[in-house]
Amino acid sequence: MRDKHRTNSLATLREPPRRLPCRPADARRAVQRVVAERCRAHAICCDTAAVQDALLVTSELTTNAILHGGGITDFDVDVDSGGVHVSVSDGSDELPVAAPPADERGRARLGGRGWPIVCRLSRDVRVAELPCGGKRITVVVPLH
């Protein structure tokens, strides 16, 4: 006979689905909110310049997902004593690359500088293929 009573299992305590950011500004706001909440709750020192770095990295990752990856398919942010962890997924299997600053004729090229910024400001950068296609880029921006 089936038990008709609800349990306190994890399945019944799930959080409501989160909204994915549609624009880089939405993602930056999410990072600001999470950094403020977690730093306050866990008494983590959040250097202002480091938070600005995390916002810039978030903006670059989400912009690249929108422009080159077909849109953001997943987004996550967390903070611990190691830094701000940001993950952005998109539907493209193409790996990020840095474009040369000039084309073959020597003319200045627009764009192509976001990935080097991400790599320079982040301590840990990982690109993972997703099982159903696409990729997830996860970075850690130090808070100190």
N, CA, C and O atoms as CSV, one atom per row, in Angstrom:
chain,resi,resn,atom,element,x,y,z
A,1,MET,N,N,0.833,-1.171,0.000
A,1,MET,CA,C,0.000,0.000,0.000
A,1,MET,C,C,0.884,1.242,0.000
A,1,MET,O,O,1.889,1.294,0.708
A,2,ARG,N,N,0.519,2.204,-0.767
A,2,ARG,CA,C,1.298,3.431,-0.882
A,2,ARG,C,C,1.030,4.361,0.290
A,2,ARG,O,O,-0.097,4.499,0.765
A,3,ASP,N,N,2.092,4.986,0.732
A,3,ASP,CA,C,1.979,5.979,1.793
A,3,ASP,C,C,1.557,7.297,1.156
A,3,ASP,O,O,2.235,7.791,0.255
A,4,LYS,N,N,0.464,7.864,1.605
A,4,LYS,CA,C,-0.055,9.090,1.016
A,4,LYS,C,C,0.447,10.343,1.715
A,4,LYS,O,O,0.032,11.450,1.372
A,5,HIS,N,N,1.333,10.186,2.689
A,5,HIS,CA,C,1.857,11.338,3.423
A,5,HIS,C,C,3.098,11.885,2.743
A,5,HIS,O,O,3.918,11.133,2.216
A,6,ARG,N,N,3.223,13.181,2.760
A,6,ARG,CA,C,4.419,13.821,2.210
A,6,ARG,C,C,5.579,13.646,3.163
A,6,ARG,O,O,5.408,13.602,4.382
A,7,THR,N,N,6.761,13.547,2.586
A,7,THR,CA,C,7.964,13.452,3.404
A,7,THR,C,C,8.744,14.740,3.276
A,7,THR,O,O,8.431,15.584,2.437
A,8,ASN,N,N,9.737,14.888,4.089
A,8,ASN,CA,C,10.617,16.047,4.009
A,8,ASN,C,C,11.844,15.726,3.187
A,8,ASN,O,O,12.941,16.185,3.505
A,9,SER,N,N,11.681,14.964,2.158
A,9,SER,CA,C,12.816,14.618,1.307
A,9,SER,C,C,13.253,15.830,0.511
A,9,SER,O,O,12.530,16.820,0.400
A,10,LEU,N,N,14.455,15.730,-0.043
A,10,LEU,CA,C,14.972,16.828,-0.854
A,10,LEU,C,C,14.079,17.102,-2.058
A,10,LEU,O,O,14.000,18.236,-2.531
A,11,ALA,N,N,13.410,16.070,-2.551
A,11,ALA,CA,C,12.564,16.242,-3.728
A,11,ALA,C,C,11.426,17.221,-3.463
A,11,ALA,O,O,10.985,17.910,-4.383
A,12,THR,N,N,10.948,17.297,-2.241
A,12,THR,CA,C,9.840,18.196,-1.950
A,12,THR,C,C,10.312,19.562,-1.475
A,12,THR,O,O,9.499,20.470,-1.306
A,13,LEU,N,N,11.615,19.719,-1.258
A,13,LEU,CA,C,12.143,20.986,-0.755
A,13,LEU,C,C,12.946,21.728,-1.809
A,13,LEU,O,O,13.821,22.525,-1.470
A,14,ARG,N,N,12.675,21.488,-3.033
A,14,ARG,CA,C,13.420,22.142,-4.110
A,14,ARG,C,C,13.119,23.628,-4.160
A,14,ARG,O,O,12.024,24.087,-3.838
A,15,GLU,N,N,14.147,24.359,-4.580
A,15,GLU,CA,C,13.965,25.799,-4.751
A,15,GLU,C,C,13.185,26.041,-6.038
A,15,GLU,O,O,13.223,25.215,-6.950
A,16,PRO,N,N,12.485,27.157,-6.118
A,16,PRO,CA,C,11.784,27.469,-7.359
A,16,PRO,C,C,12.802,27.670,-8.480
A,16,PRO,O,O,13.939,28.063,-8.218
A,17,PRO,N,N,12.407,27.404,-9.719
A,17,PRO,CA,C,13.357,27.568,-10.818
A,17,PRO,C,C,13.847,29.010,-10.910
A,17,PRO,O,O,13.074,29.951,-10.729
A,18,ARG,N,N,15.144,29.173,-11.194
A,18,ARG,CA,C,15.684,30.534,-11.302
A,18,ARG,C,C,15.564,31.010,-12.738
A,18,ARG,O,O,15.561,30.226,-13.687
A,19,ARG,N,N,15.466,32.303,-12.856
A,19,ARG,CA,C,15.405,32.906,-14.190
A,19,ARG,C,C,16.813,33.108,-14.699
A,19,ARG,O,O,17.685,33.589,-13.976
A,20,LEU,N,N,17.029,32.743,-15.935
A,20,LEU,CA,C,18.331,32.976,-16.556
A,20,LEU,C,C,18.438,34.440,-16.946
A,20,LEU,O,O,17.455,35.049,-17.370
A,21,PRO,N,N,19.627,35.004,-16.803
A,21,PRO,CA,C,19.795,36.386,-17.269
A,21,PRO,C,C,19.677,36.432,-18.788
A,21,PRO,O,O,20.221,35.578,-19.488
A,22,CYS,N,N,18.973,37.422,-19.283
A,22,CYS,CA,C,18.828,37.594,-20.735
A,22,CYS,C,C,19.877,38.546,-21.294
A,22,CYS,O,O,20.185,38.525,-22.486
A,23,ARG,N,N,20.415,39.375,-20.419
A,23,ARG,CA,C,21.391,40.387,-20.828
A,23,ARG,C,C,22.550,40.381,-19.847
A,23,ARG,O,O,22.391,39.948,-18.706
A,24,PRO,N,N,23.716,40.856,-20.275
A,24,PRO,CA,C,24.848,40.961,-19.354
A,24,PRO,C,C,24.523,41.776,-18.104
A,24,PRO,O,O,25.003,41.454,-17.018
A,25,ALA,N,N,23.718,42.822,-18.242
A,25,ALA,CA,C,23.364,43.646,-17.083
A,25,ALA,C,C,22.595,42.824,-16.045
A,25,ALA,O,O,22.784,43.017,-14.844
A,26,ASP,N,N,21.729,41.909,-16.499
A,26,ASP,CA,C,20.992,41.044,-15.579
A,26,ASP,C,C,21.954,40.135,-14.816
A,26,ASP,O,O,21.800,39.929,-13.613
A,27,ALA,N,N,22.938,39.597,-15.520
A,27,ALA,CA,C,23.931,38.719,-14.892
A,27,ALA,C,C,24.777,39.492,-13.883
A,27,ALA,O,O,25.071,38.985,-12.801
A,28,ARG,N,N,25.166,40.711,-14.233
A,28,ARG,CA,C,25.953,41.525,-13.300
A,28,ARG,C,C,25.159,41.806,-12.024
A,28,ARG,O,O,25.711,41.745,-10.925
A,29,ARG,N,N,23.873,42.111,-12.162
A,29,ARG,CA,C,23.038,42.350,-10.981
A,29,ARG,C,C,22.960,41.099,-10.101
A,29,ARG,O,O,22.996,41.193,-8.874
A,30,ALA,N,N,22.853,39.937,-10.735
A,30,ALA,CA,C,22.817,38.682,-9.967
A,30,ALA,C,C,24.124,38.485,-9.205
A,30,ALA,O,O,24.109,38.076,-8.044
A,31,VAL,N,N,25.251,38.772,-9.849
A,31,VAL,CA,C,26.549,38.634,-9.186
A,31,VAL,C,C,26.642,39.617,-8.022
A,31,VAL,O,O,27.071,39.237,-6.932
A,32,GLN,N,N,26.255,40.858,-8.228
A,32,GLN,CA,C,26.299,41.852,-7.144
A,32,GLN,C,C,25.465,41.409,-5.950
A,32,GLN,O,O,25.894,41.533,-4.803
A,33,ARG,N,N,24.272,40.891,-6.225
A,33,ARG,CA,C,23.379,40.447,-5.155
A,33,ARG,C,C,23.981,39.279,-4.383
A,33,ARG,O,O,24.004,39.290,-3.152
A,34,VAL,N,N,24.468,38.273,-5.107
A,34,VAL,CA,C,25.019,37.083,-4.451
A,34,VAL,C,C,26.284,37.437,-3.673
A,34,VAL,O,O,26.465,36.972,-2.548
A,35,VAL,N,N,27.157,38.249,-4.252
A,35,VAL,CA,C,28.385,38.643,-3.549
A,35,VAL,C,C,28.032,39.376,-2.256
A,35,VAL,O,O,28.592,39.076,-1.201
A,36,ALA,N,N,27.116,40.326,-2.332
A,36,ALA,CA,C,26.733,41.081,-1.129
A,36,ALA,C,C,26.139,40.160,-0.067
A,36,ALA,O,O,26.499,40.248,1.106
A,37,GLU,N,N,25.231,39.275,-0.479
A,37,GLU,CA,C,24.578,38.371,0.478
A,37,GLU,C,C,25.576,37.415,1.123
A,37,GLU,O,O,25.596,37.270,2.345
A,38,ARG,N,N,26.406,36.762,0.305
A,38,ARG,CA,C,27.310,35.741,0.827
A,38,ARG,C,C,28.453,36.347,1.640
A,38,ARG,O,O,28.855,35.786,2.659
A,39,CYS,N,N,28.967,37.470,1.200
A,39,CYS,CA,C,30.056,38.103,1.956
A,39,CYS,C,C,29.556,38.552,3.326
A,39,CYS,O,O,30.259,38.414,4.327
A,40,ARG,N,N,28.349,39.084,3.363
A,40,ARG,CA,C,27.771,39.521,4.633
A,40,ARG,C,C,27.472,38.307,5.517
A,40,ARG,O,O,27.795,38.318,6.704
A,41,ALA,N,N,26.870,37.278,4.962
A,41,ALA,CA,C,26.461,36.108,5.747
A,41,ALA,C,C,27.648,35.313,6.292
A,41,ALA,O,O,27.568,34.740,7.379
A,42,HIS,N,N,28.742,35.281,5.539
A,42,HIS,CA,C,29.891,34.460,5.939
A,42,HIS,C,C,31.089,35.295,6.377
A,42,HIS,O,O,32.189,34.766,6.544
A,43,ALA,N,N,30.881,36.592,6.563
A,43,ALA,CA,C,31.949,37.503,6.997
A,43,ALA,C,C,33.187,37.383,6.119
A,43,ALA,O,O,34.311,37.319,6.618
A,44,ILE,N,N,32.969,37.353,4.805
A,44,ILE,CA,C,34.069,37.281,3.837
A,44,ILE,C,C,34.395,38.703,3.404
A,44,ILE,O,O,33.501,39.480,3.070
A,45,CYS,N,N,35.682,39.037,3.413
A,45,CYS,CA,C,36.119,40.356,2.972
A,45,CYS,C,C,36.034,40.426,1.446
A,45,CYS,O,O,36.657,39.626,0.748
A,46,CYS,N,N,35.270,41.374,0.939
A,46,CYS,CA,C,35.089,41.536,-0.503
A,46,CYS,C,C,35.719,42.848,-0.951
A,46,CYS,O,O,35.128,43.915,-0.786
A,47,ASP,N,N,36.908,42.767,-1.513
A,47,ASP,CA,C,37.604,43.929,-2.030
A,47,ASP,C,C,36.809,44.528,-3.194
A,47,ASP,O,O,36.400,43.801,-4.100
A,48,THR,N,N,36.590,45.829,-3.177
A,48,THR,CA,C,35.789,46.497,-4.201
A,48,THR,C,C,36.343,46.265,-5.602
A,48,THR,O,O,35.580,46.006,-6.532
A,49,ALA,N,N,37.647,46.354,-5.761
A,49,ALA,CA,C,38.260,46.141,-7.086
A,49,ALA,C,C,38.046,44.701,-7.553
A,49,ALA,O,O,37.834,44.460,-8.742
A,50,ALA,N,N,38.099,43.749,-6.628
A,50,ALA,CA,C,37.882,42.348,-6.995
A,50,ALA,C,C,36.442,42.112,-7.434
A,50,ALA,O,O,36.191,41.351,-8.368
A,51,VAL,N,N,35.500,42.762,-6.763
A,51,VAL,CA,C,34.099,42.638,-7.166
A,51,VAL,C,C,33.909,43.244,-8.561
A,51,VAL,O,O,33.175,42.694,-9.381
A,52,GLN,N,N,34.562,44.364,-8.827
A,52,GLN,CA,C,34.491,44.964,-10.166
A,52,GLN,C,C,35.071,44.014,-11.219
A,52,GLN,O,O,34.537,43.906,-12.323
A,53,ASP,N,N,36.163,43.329,-10.874
A,53,ASP,CA,C,36.731,42.322,-11.797
A,53,ASP,C,C,35.715,41.219,-12.070
A,53,ASP,O,O,35.548,40.795,-13.213
A,54,ALA,N,N,35.034,40.752,-11.021
A,54,ALA,CA,C,34.033,39.690,-11.185
A,54,ALA,C,C,32.885,40.156,-12.076
A,54,ALA,O,O,32.367,39.381,-12.880
A,55,LEU,N,N,32.488,41.415,-11.937
A,55,LEU,CA,C,31.417,41.955,-12.777
A,55,LEU,C,C,31.851,42.051,-14.238
A,55,LEU,O,O,31.069,41.751,-15.140
A,56,LEU,N,N,33.098,42.469,-14.474
A,56,LEU,CA,C,33.612,42.551,-15.838
A,56,LEU,C,C,33.695,41.159,-16.469
A,56,LEU,O,O,33.292,40.973,-17.617
A,57,VAL,N,N,34.209,40.197,-15.731
A,57,VAL,CA,C,34.303,38.823,-16.240
A,57,VAL,C,C,32.904,38.283,-16.553
A,57,VAL,O,O,32.704,37.655,-17.592
A,58,THR,N,N,31.949,38.521,-15.672
A,58,THR,CA,C,30.569,38.086,-15.897
A,58,THR,C,C,30.004,38.702,-17.165
A,58,THR,O,O,29.360,38.023,-17.965
A,59,SER,N,N,30.248,39.980,-17.338
A,59,SER,CA,C,29.760,40.675,-18.526
A,59,SER,C,C,30.358,40.081,-19.798
A,59,SER,O,O,29.649,39.867,-20.781
A,60,GLU,N,N,31.659,39.816,-19.777
A,60,GLU,CA,C,32.324,39.238,-20.955
A,60,GLU,C,C,31.790,37.838,-21.268
A,60,GLU,O,O,31.513,37.517,-22.423
A,61,LEU,N,N,31.650,37.009,-20.232
A,61,LEU,CA,C,31.174,35.640,-20.462
A,61,LEU,C,C,29.745,35.624,-20.996
A,61,LEU,O,O,29.439,34.872,-21.922
A,62,THR,N,N,28.877,36.439,-20.427
A,62,THR,CA,C,27.489,36.441,-20.890
A,62,THR,C,C,27.351,37.083,-22.267
A,62,THR,O,O,26.544,36.636,-23.082
A,63,THR,N,N,28.128,38.121,-22.529
A,63,THR,CA,C,28.105,38.730,-23.859
A,63,THR,C,C,28.564,37.730,-24.909
A,63,THR,O,O,27.950,37.623,-25.971
A,64,ASN,N,N,29.639,36.996,-24.627
A,64,ASN,CA,C,30.132,35.991,-25.575
A,64,ASN,C,C,29.103,34.884,-25.789
A,64,ASN,O,O,28.931,34.409,-26.912
A,65,ALA,N,N,28.413,34.466,-24.714
A,65,ALA,CA,C,27.383,33.428,-24.864
A,65,ALA,C,C,26.257,33.911,-25.766
A,65,ALA,O,O,25.724,33.144,-26.568
A,66,ILE,N,N,25.899,35.175,-25.636
A,66,ILE,CA,C,24.826,35.737,-26.453
A,66,ILE,C,C,25.274,35.921,-27.906
A,66,ILE,O,O,24.563,35.532,-28.832
A,67,LEU,N,N,26.462,36.517,-28.101
A,67,LEU,CA,C,26.921,36.831,-29.460
A,67,LEU,C,C,27.434,35.618,-30.233
A,67,LEU,O,O,27.215,35.516,-31.441
A,68,HIS,N,N,28.106,34.709,-29.554
A,68,HIS,CA,C,28.778,33.614,-30.262
A,68,HIS,C,C,28.234,32.232,-29.925
A,68,HIS,O,O,28.532,31.269,-30.632
A,69,GLY,N,N,27.441,32.112,-28.858
A,69,GLY,CA,C,26.998,30.794,-28.415
A,69,GLY,C,C,25.517,30.523,-28.555
A,69,GLY,O,O,25.029,29.489,-28.098
A,70,GLY,N,N,24.792,31.438,-29.182
A,70,GLY,CA,C,23.366,31.216,-29.373
A,70,GLY,C,C,22.508,31.568,-28.177
A,70,GLY,O,O,21.306,31.302,-28.186
A,71,GLY,N,N,23.091,32.160,-27.150
A,71,GLY,CA,C,22.346,32.569,-25.967
A,71,GLY,C,C,22.776,31.821,-24.728
A,71,GLY,O,O,23.445,30.790,-24.806
A,72,ILE,N,N,22.390,32.345,-23.592
A,72,ILE,CA,C,22.733,31.756,-22.303
A,72,ILE,C,C,21.756,30.616,-22.021
A,72,ILE,O,O,20.542,30.820,-22.023
A,73,THR,N,N,22.289,29.408,-21.777
A,73,THR,CA,C,21.436,28.268,-21.457
A,73,THR,C,C,21.461,27.923,-19.976
A,73,THR,O,O,20.568,27.227,-19.492
A,74,ASP,N,N,22.463,28.395,-19.251
A,74,ASP,CA,C,22.514,28.211,-17.805
A,74,ASP,C,C,23.470,29.247,-17.229
A,74,ASP,O,O,24.410,29.684,-17.893
A,75,PHE,N,N,23.216,29.630,-15.984
A,75,PHE,CA,C,24.041,30.634,-15.319
A,75,PHE,C,C,24.029,30.338,-13.832
A,75,PHE,O,O,22.983,30.039,-13.255
A,76,ASP,N,N,25.193,30.424,-13.219
A,76,ASP,CA,C,25.274,30.196,-11.784
A,76,ASP,C,C,26.382,31.066,-11.208
A,76,ASP,O,O,27.398,31.314,-11.857
A,77,VAL,N,N,26.171,31.521,-9.986
A,77,VAL,CA,C,27.188,32.306,-9.284
A,77,VAL,C,C,27.189,31.879,-7.823
A,77,VAL,O,O,26.139,31.633,-7.228
A,78,ASP,N,N,28.378,31.796,-7.265
A,78,ASP,CA,C,28.528,31.458,-5.859
A,78,ASP,C,C,29.767,32.180,-5.343
A,78,ASP,O,O,30.623,32.593,-6.126
A,79,VAL,N,N,29.858,32.330,-4.038
A,79,VAL,CA,C,30.987,33.015,-3.419
A,79,VAL,C,C,31.445,32.192,-2.233
A,79,VAL,O,O,30.633,31.715,-1.440
A,80,ASP,N,N,32.756,32.031,-2.119
A,80,ASP,CA,C,33.333,31.453,-0.909
A,80,ASP,C,C,34.649,32.184,-0.656
A,80,ASP,O,O,34.965,33.153,-1.346
A,81,SER,N,N,35.401,31.731,0.314
A,81,SER,CA,C,36.642,32.433,0.651
A,81,SER,C,C,37.650,32.417,-0.497
A,81,SER,O,O,38.582,33.221,-0.515
A,82,GLY,N,N,37.471,31.516,-1.445
A,82,GLY,CA,C,38.364,31.444,-2.602
A,82,GLY,C,C,38.058,32.459,-3.688
A,82,GLY,O,O,38.914,32.762,-4.519
A,83,GLY,N,N,36.841,32.985,-3.683
A,83,GLY,CA,C,36.501,33.979,-4.684
A,83,GLY,C,C,35.070,33.852,-5.177
A,83,GLY,O,O,34.240,33.162,-4.585
A,84,VAL,N,N,34.812,34.537,-6.277
A,84,VAL,CA,C,33.499,34.518,-6.918
A,84,VAL,C,C,33.554,33.475,-8.028
A,84,VAL,O,O,34.365,33.574,-8.949
A,85,HIS,N,N,32.681,32.472,-7.929
A,85,HIS,CA,C,32.600,31.410,-8.927
A,85,HIS,C,C,31.452,31.749,-9.870
A,85,HIS,O,O,30.309,31.893,-9.437
A,86,VAL,N,N,31.758,31.876,-11.164
A,86,VAL,CA,C,30.740,32.201,-12.156
A,86,VAL,C,C,30.769,31.121,-13.231
A,86,VAL,O,O,31.830,30.787,-13.758
A,87,SER,N,N,29.586,30.573,-13.554
A,87,SER,CA,C,29.458,29.594,-14.630
A,87,SER,C,C,28.427,30.091,-15.624
A,87,SER,O,O,27.325,30.492,-15.250
A,88,VAL,N,N,28.801,30.060,-16.902
A,88,VAL,CA,C,27.896,30.453,-17.974
A,88,VAL,C,C,27.917,29.350,-19.022
A,88,VAL,O,O,28.983,28.937,-19.478
A,89,SER,N,N,26.739,28.877,-19.399
A,89,SER,CA,C,26.617,27.846,-20.427
A,89,SER,C,C,25.920,28.430,-21.645
A,89,SER,O,O,25.099,29.342,-21.538
A,90,ASP,N,N,26.269,27.879,-22.814
A,90,ASP,CA,C,25.588,28.254,-24.048
A,90,ASP,C,C,25.464,27.021,-24.934
A,90,ASP,O,O,25.957,25.948,-24.587
A,91,GLY,N,N,24.818,27.174,-26.055
A,91,GLY,CA,C,24.543,26.043,-26.933
A,91,GLY,C,C,25.601,25.742,-27.968
A,91,GLY,O,O,25.417,24.827,-28.770
A,92,SER,N,N,26.691,26.467,-27.986
A,92,SER,CA,C,27.723,26.272,-28.999
A,92,SER,C,C,28.836,25.352,-28.501
A,92,SER,O,O,29.243,25.419,-27.341
A,93,ASP,N,N,29.318,24.495,-29.397
A,93,ASP,CA,C,30.464,23.641,-29.092
A,93,ASP,C,C,31.792,24.340,-29.374
A,93,ASP,O,O,32.854,23.811,-29.045
A,94,GLU,N,N,31.737,25.525,-29.980
A,94,GLU,CA,C,32.945,26.269,-30.313
A,94,GLU,C,C,33.642,26.760,-29.049
A,94,GLU,O,O,33.011,27.318,-28.151
A,95,LEU,N,N,34.948,26.544,-28.996
A,95,LEU,CA,C,35.723,27.003,-27.852
A,95,LEU,C,C,36.028,28.493,-27.993
A,95,LEU,O,O,36.177,28.990,-29.110
A,96,PRO,N,N,36.120,29.201,-26.884
A,96,PRO,CA,C,36.447,30.629,-26.965
A,96,PRO,C,C,37.888,30.835,-27.446
A,96,PRO,O,O,38.787,30.061,-27.118
A,97,VAL,N,N,38.078,31.875,-28.215
A,97,VAL,CA,C,39.416,32.206,-28.719
A,97,VAL,C,C,39.625,33.714,-28.635
A,97,VAL,O,O,38.674,34.494,-28.603
A,98,ALA,N,N,40.879,34.093,-28.599
A,98,ALA,CA,C,41.235,35.507,-28.652
A,98,ALA,C,C,41.521,35.863,-30.103
A,98,ALA,O,O,42.381,35.250,-30.736
A,99,ALA,N,N,40.818,36.835,-30.625
A,99,ALA,CA,C,41.055,37.270,-32.002
A,99,ALA,C,C,42.227,38.242,-32.023
A,99,ALA,O,O,42.387,39.042,-31.101
A,100,PRO,N,N,43.038,38.179,-33.057
A,100,PRO,CA,C,44.130,39.154,-33.166
A,100,PRO,C,C,43.560,40.577,-33.232
A,100,PRO,O,O,42.466,40.781,-33.758
A,101,PRO,N,N,44.301,41.567,-32.697
A,101,PRO,CA,C,43.779,42.935,-32.682
A,101,PRO,C,C,43.674,43.566,-34.070
A,101,PRO,O,O,42.998,44.581,-34.238
A,102,ALA,N,N,44.343,42.968,-35.074
A,102,ALA,CA,C,44.287,43.513,-36.439
A,102,ALA,C,C,43.998,42.388,-37.422
A,102,ALA,O,O,44.346,41.233,-37.178
A,103,ASP,N,N,43.353,42.736,-38.543
A,103,ASP,CA,C,43.100,41.730,-39.571
A,103,ASP,C,C,44.343,41.530,-40.427
A,103,ASP,O,O,45.389,42.118,-40.153
A,104,GLU,N,N,44.232,40.700,-41.463
A,104,GLU,CA,C,45.401,40.386,-42.305
A,104,GLU,C,C,45.948,41.593,-43.061
A,104,GLU,O,O,47.088,41.552,-43.522
A,105,ARG,N,N,45.176,42.657,-43.199
A,105,ARG,CA,C,45.642,43.885,-43.858
A,105,ARG,C,C,46.170,44.912,-42.857
A,105,ARG,O,O,46.587,46.002,-43.248
A,106,GLY,N,N,46.153,44.566,-41.562
A,106,GLY,CA,C,46.658,45.475,-40.548
A,106,GLY,C,C,45.631,46.447,-40.003
A,106,GLY,O,O,45.972,47.334,-39.221
A,107,ARG,N,N,44.375,46.292,-40.405
A,107,ARG,CA,C,43.320,47.175,-39.914
A,107,ARG,C,C,42.869,46.705,-38.536
A,107,ARG,O,O,42.764,45.507,-38.272
A,108,ALA,N,N,42.608,47.666,-37.673
A,108,ALA,CA,C,42.144,47.344,-36.319
A,108,ALA,C,C,40.833,46.567,-36.393
A,108,ALA,O,O,39.935,46.916,-37.158
A,109,ARG,N,N,40.739,45.536,-35.609
A,109,ARG,CA,C,39.563,44.676,-35.581
A,109,ARG,C,C,38.745,44.995,-34.326
A,109,ARG,O,O,39.298,45.185,-33.242
A,110,LEU,N,N,37.429,45.052,-34.489
A,110,LEU,CA,C,36.550,45.240,-33.340
A,110,LEU,C,C,36.378,43.901,-32.631
A,110,LEU,O,O,36.313,42.854,-33.275
A,111,GLY,N,N,36.306,43.940,-31.327
A,111,GLY,CA,C,36.051,42.727,-30.561
A,111,GLY,C,C,37.265,41.835,-30.439
A,111,GLY,O,O,38.367,42.189,-30.858
A,112,GLY,N,N,37.041,40.669,-29.857
A,112,GLY,CA,C,38.106,39.684,-29.717
A,112,GLY,C,C,38.959,39.851,-28.478
A,112,GLY,O,O,39.935,39.124,-28.298
A,113,ARG,N,N,38.608,40.802,-27.615
A,113,ARG,CA,C,39.446,41.040,-26.436
A,113,ARG,C,C,38.829,40.510,-25.145
A,113,ARG,O,O,39.477,40.521,-24.099
A,114,GLY,N,N,37.588,40.048,-25.212
A,114,GLY,CA,C,36.890,39.583,-24.024
A,114,GLY,C,C,37.506,38.346,-23.387
A,114,GLY,O,O,37.669,38.292,-22.168
A,115,TRP,N,N,37.850,37.353,-24.202
A,115,TRP,CA,C,38.413,36.122,-23.659
A,115,TRP,C,C,39.748,36.368,-22.944
A,115,TRP,O,O,39.951,35.824,-21.859
A,116,PRO,N,N,40.657,37.159,-23.502
A,116,PRO,CA,C,41.887,37.458,-22.752
A,116,PRO,C,C,41.617,38.179,-21.426
A,116,PRO,O,O,42.327,37.954,-20.446
A,117,ILE,N,N,40.605,39.036,-21.392
A,117,ILE,CA,C,40.244,39.708,-20.143
A,117,ILE,C,C,39.785,38.679,-19.121
A,117,ILE,O,O,40.202,38.722,-17.964
A,118,VAL,N,N,38.932,37.757,-19.540
A,118,VAL,CA,C,38.444,36.701,-18.644
A,118,VAL,C,C,39.616,35.905,-18.089
A,118,VAL,O,O,39.690,35.660,-16.884
A,119,CYS,N,N,40.525,35.506,-18.956
A,119,CYS,CA,C,41.665,34.682,-18.534
A,119,CYS,C,C,42.618,35.440,-17.616
A,119,CYS,O,O,43.200,34.855,-16.703
A,120,ARG,N,N,42.775,36.707,-17.849
A,120,ARG,CA,C,43.699,37.495,-17.021
A,120,ARG,C,C,43.146,37.773,-15.621
A,120,ARG,O,O,43.897,37.756,-14.646
A,121,LEU,N,N,41.857,38.026,-15.519
A,121,LEU,CA,C,41.265,38.394,-14.237
A,121,LEU,C,C,40.840,37.193,-13.390
A,121,LEU,O,O,40.574,37.339,-12.197
A,122,SER,N,N,40.775,36.020,-13.996
A,122,SER,CA,C,40.314,34.829,-13.283
A,122,SER,C,C,41.492,33.955,-12.888
A,122,SER,O,O,42.469,33.824,-13.625
A,123,ARG,N,N,41.376,33.358,-11.705
A,123,ARG,CA,C,42.417,32.460,-11.236
A,123,ARG,C,C,42.258,31.067,-11.847
A,123,ARG,O,O,43.251,30.390,-12.114
A,124,ASP,N,N,41.054,30.652,-12.062
A,124,ASP,CA,C,40.771,29.313,-12.549
A,124,ASP,C,C,39.743,29.437,-13.667
A,124,ASP,O,O,38.662,29.988,-13.461
A,125,VAL,N,N,40.075,28.928,-14.843
A,125,VAL,CA,C,39.162,28.984,-15.980
A,125,VAL,C,C,39.010,27.566,-16.521
A,125,VAL,O,O,39.997,26.906,-16.847
A,126,ARG,N,N,37.770,27.109,-16.612
A,126,ARG,CA,C,37.502,25.761,-17.122
A,126,ARG,C,C,36.418,25.829,-18.177
A,126,ARG,O,O,35.404,26.508,-18.012
A,127,VAL,N,N,36.652,25.111,-19.266
A,127,VAL,CA,C,35.657,24.999,-20.323
A,127,VAL,C,C,35.300,23.522,-20.420
A,127,VAL,O,O,36.175,22.680,-20.625
A,128,ALA,N,N,34.028,23.211,-20.276
A,128,ALA,CA,C,33.575,21.819,-20.307
A,128,ALA,C,C,32.499,21.646,-21.366
A,128,ALA,O,O,31.597,22.474,-21.497
A,129,GLU,N,N,32.609,20.550,-22.123
A,129,GLU,CA,C,31.560,20.201,-23.071
A,129,GLU,C,C,30.370,19.673,-22.280
A,129,GLU,O,O,30.539,18.992,-21.268
A,130,LEU,N,N,29.175,19.988,-22.743
A,130,LEU,CA,C,27.968,19.503,-22.089
A,130,LEU,C,C,27.445,18.259,-22.805
A,130,LEU,O,O,27.591,18.152,-24.023
A,131,PRO,N,N,26.851,17.332,-22.091
A,131,PRO,CA,C,26.414,16.071,-22.692
A,131,PRO,C,C,25.440,16.232,-23.859
A,131,PRO,O,O,25.474,15.439,-24.800
A,132,CYS,N,N,24.585,17.232,-23.812
A,132,CYS,CA,C,23.593,17.427,-24.878
A,132,CYS,C,C,24.025,18.490,-25.881
A,132,CYS,O,O,23.198,19.014,-26.627
A,133,GLY,N,N,25.318,18.810,-25.901
A,133,GLY,CA,C,25.837,19.846,-26.787
A,133,GLY,C,C,25.990,21.164,-26.061
A,133,GLY,O,O,25.323,21.428,-25.060
A,134,GLY,N,N,26.866,21.969,-26.576
A,134,GLY,CA,C,27.151,23.243,-25.938
A,134,GLY,C,C,28.310,23.115,-24.967
A,134,GLY,O,O,28.976,22.082,-24.899
A,135,LYS,N,N,28.537,24.186,-24.217
A,135,LYS,CA,C,29.658,24.199,-23.281
A,135,LYS,C,C,29.300,25.012,-22.047
A,135,LYS,O,O,28.377,25.826,-22.049
A,136,ARG,N,N,30.067,24.758,-20.995
A,136,ARG,CA,C,29.961,25.537,-19.761
A,136,ARG,C,C,31.338,26.101,-19.471
A,136,ARG,O,O,32.325,25.365,-19.454
A,137,ILE,N,N,31.409,27.404,-19.243
A,137,ILE,CA,C,32.653,28.043,-18.843
A,137,ILE,C,C,32.496,28.440,-17.384
A,137,ILE,O,O,31.574,29.168,-17.016
A,138,THR,N,N,33.417,27.946,-16.557
A,138,THR,CA,C,33.401,28.240,-15.135
A,138,THR,C,C,34.710,28.921,-14.763
A,138,THR,O,O,35.790,28.444,-15.111
A,139,VAL,N,N,34.607,30.027,-14.062
A,139,VAL,CA,C,35.785,30.779,-13.638
A,139,VAL,C,C,35.696,31.091,-12.146
A,139,VAL,O,O,34.618,31.090,-11.552
A,140,VAL,N,N,36.853,31.356,-11.565
A,140,VAL,CA,C,36.915,31.841,-10.188
A,140,VAL,C,C,37.695,33.152,-10.217
A,140,VAL,O,O,38.855,33.197,-10.627
A,141,VAL,N,N,37.035,34.209,-9.776
A,141,VAL,CA,C,37.687,35.523,-9.678
A,141,VAL,C,C,38.028,35.725,-8.205
A,141,VAL,O,O,37.128,35.768,-7.366
A,142,PRO,N,N,39.317,35.851,-7.877
A,142,PRO,CA,C,39.707,36.020,-6.467
A,142,PRO,C,C,39.117,37.285,-5.866
A,142,PRO,O,O,38.936,38.283,-6.564
A,143,LEU,N,N,38.818,37.245,-4.579
A,143,LEU,CA,C,38.253,38.406,-3.884
A,143,LEU,C,C,39.321,39.271,-3.225
A,143,LEU,O,O,38.994,40.302,-2.636
A,144,HIS,N,N,40.574,38.881,-3.308
A,144,HIS,CA,C,41.642,39.664,-2.662
A,144,HIS,C,C,42.692,40.066,-3.672
A,144,HIS,O,O,43.667,40.728,-3.318
